[in-house]
Amino acid sequence: MKRRSLLLGGLATSTSAMLMSGCAGPTVNDYASQQPALNLPAYFNGIVDAWGIFTDRSGKVVKRFTVVMHCAWVNGVGTLDEDFVYSDGTKEKRIWTLTDLGEGRFEGTAGDVIGKATGSVKGNAFHWQYTLALAIDGRTLHVQMDDWMYLMNDRVMLNKARMSKLGIDLGEVTLAFTRRT
């Protein structure tokens, strides 16, 4: 009986460890050796075009959009002035102010971001998290954004952002950025 309890206890511990490690996501450090290395102020400088989709949690595309970004950095502070045009004809503007904190760390603010976005760059990846005030059907929801960007070459960067509310997955935003030459 004692042996069975030890065996079951060990199995429960192993199963818990497996489940917890299975839930752990990547960290920005996982990309530290990936090339080309992302220099966020250099990439987001000048005009950047983007094309994106929002998919709901079932994977259905519910919105398509384009973005034109006018970007500039002065003394470690960047302004990303974004103009969105959605497939239904609606338009939106977001102006990010990013601050380079050094050692690959950044924080950002925007009019529809609650508090500050925080993140860091390692290798070819930028990961940041923030709370977005999202207008949906006449209401404003505060949703958590888990946002990843991956530099592909000197002009192209891919972006995936998971959106959730109270830990419940709402969907994903996928974007492709291209720097104008």
C-alpha positions in Angstrom: 0.0 0.0 0.0 2.8 2.4 0.9 4.6 1.6 -2.4 1.4 2.4 -4.3 1.0 5.7 -2.6 4.6 6.6 -3.4 4.1 5.6 -7.0 0.9 7.6 -7.4 2.5 10.6 -5.6 5.4 10.4 -8.0 3.1 10.1 -11.0 1.1 13.1 -9.8 4.3 15.2 -9.3 5.6 14.2 -12.8 2.3 15.0 -14.4 2.1 18.4 -12.7 5.6 19.2 -13.8 4.8 18.2 -17.4 1.7 20.3 -17.5 3.4 23.3 -16.0 6.3 23.1 -18.4 3.9 22.6 -21.3 2.2 25.8 -20.4 5.4 27.8 -20.2 5.8 30.0 -23.3 8.9 31.2 -25.0 10.9 34.0 -23.5 12.7 36.7 -25.5 16.0 35.1 -24.3 15.2 32.1 -26.5 15.9 34.3 -29.5 19.1 35.9 -28.3 21.3 34.2 -30.9 18.9 34.7 -33.8 19.9 36.9 -36.7 19.5 39.4 -38.1 19.7 41.3 -34.8 16.8 43.7 -34.3 17.6 47.3 -33.6 14.2 48.7 -32.8 15.0 52.4 -33.2 16.7 51.7 -36.6 13.8 49.5 -37.9 11.0 51.9 -36.8 12.6 54.9 -38.4 11.0 56.4 -41.5 7.9 55.0 -43.1 6.8 51.5 -42.4 3.8 49.8 -44.1 1.9 46.9 -42.5 -0.9 44.5 -43.5 -2.8 42.6 -40.9 -5.6 40.4 -39.8 -7.5 39.8 -36.6 -8.6 36.2 -36.1 -11.1 35.2 -33.4 -10.3 32.3 -31.0 -11.7 29.8 -33.6 -9.2 31.0 -36.2 -11.7 32.8 -38.3 -10.5 36.1 -39.9 -12.9 38.8 -38.6 -11.0 41.9 -39.7 -8.4 42.9 -42.2 -6.5 46.1 -42.1 -3.5 48.1 -43.4 -1.3 50.5 -41.5 1.0 53.3 -42.5 3.5 54.2 -39.8 5.5 57.4 -39.7 8.4 56.8 -37.2 11.1 58.9 -35.8 13.5 58.7 -32.8 15.1 61.6 -30.9 17.4 61.1 -27.9 16.2 57.6 -27.2 12.5 58.4 -27.5 10.5 57.1 -30.6 7.2 58.2 -32.0 5.3 55.7 -34.1 2.4 57.5 -35.7 0.1 54.7 -37.0 -2.8 55.2 -39.4 -5.1 52.1 -39.7 -7.6 51.5 -42.5 -9.9 48.5 -41.9 -11.6 46.3 -44.5 -15.0 47.8 -43.6 -13.6 51.3 -44.4 -13.2 52.5 -40.8 -10.1 54.4 -39.8 -8.1 54.6 -36.6 -5.0 56.4 -35.4 -2.6 55.3 -32.6 0.5 57.2 -31.7 3.0 55.2 -29.7 5.8 56.9 -27.7 8.5 54.4 -27.0 11.4 55.0 -24.6 14.7 53.1 -24.9 15.6 52.1 -21.3 18.9 50.6 -22.4 20.1 46.9 -22.4 17.4 46.1 -24.9 14.5 47.2 -22.7 11.7 49.5 -23.8 8.5 51.0 -22.5 5.7 52.6 -24.4 2.5 54.6 -24.1 -0.4 55.3 -26.4 -3.7 57.0 -26.0 -5.6 53.6 -25.9 -3.0 51.8 -23.8 -3.7 51.5 -20.1 -0.6 52.3 -18.1 2.7 51.4 -19.9 3.7 48.7 -22.3 6.9 47.0 -21.3 9.2 44.8 -23.3 12.6 43.8 -24.5 14.6 42.9 -27.6 17.0 39.9 -27.9 18.4 38.7 -31.2 15.8 39.1 -33.9 12.8 39.2 -31.5 10.9 41.9 -29.6 8.4 40.9 -26.9 6.2 43.3 -25.1 3.0 43.2 -23.1 0.3 45.8 -22.4 -3.3 46.4 -21.7 -5.3 47.9 -24.6 -8.6 49.8 -24.3 -10.5 48.2 -27.2 -13.8 49.6 -28.4 -16.2 46.9 -29.4 -19.9 47.4 -30.1 -20.1 50.7 -28.3 -18.3 49.3 -25.2 -14.6 49.6 -24.2 -12.9 46.4 -23.0 -9.5 46.3 -21.4 -7.7 43.4 -23.0 -4.2 42.1 -22.4 -1.9 42.0 -25.3 1.1 39.5 -25.5 2.9 40.9 -28.5 5.8 39.3 -30.4 7.8 40.8 -33.4 10.4 38.9 -35.4 12.8 40.6 -37.8 13.1 38.6 -41.0 15.5 40.8 -42.9 16.4 44.6 -42.9 13.0 45.4 -44.4 10.5 42.8 -43.2 9.2 42.0 -39.7 6.4 39.7 -38.7 4.2 40.3 -35.7 1.8 38.0 -33.7 -0.1 39.3 -30.7 -2.4 37.2 -28.5 -5.4 39.1 -27.1 -7.0 37.9 -23.8 -9.4 39.1 -21.1 -9.3 37.6 -17.6 -7.1 34.8 -19.0 -9.5 33.9 -21.7 -8.1 33.8 -25.2 -10.0 36.3 -27.5 -8.0 36.0 -30.6 -4.8 36.9 -32.4 -3.5 39.8 -34.5 -1.0 39.0 -37.2 0.9 41.6 -39.1 3.6 41.9 -41.7 5.7 45.1 -41.6 7.8 46.4 -44.5 10.2 49.3 -44.2 10.1 51.6 -47.2 13.5 52.2 -48.8 
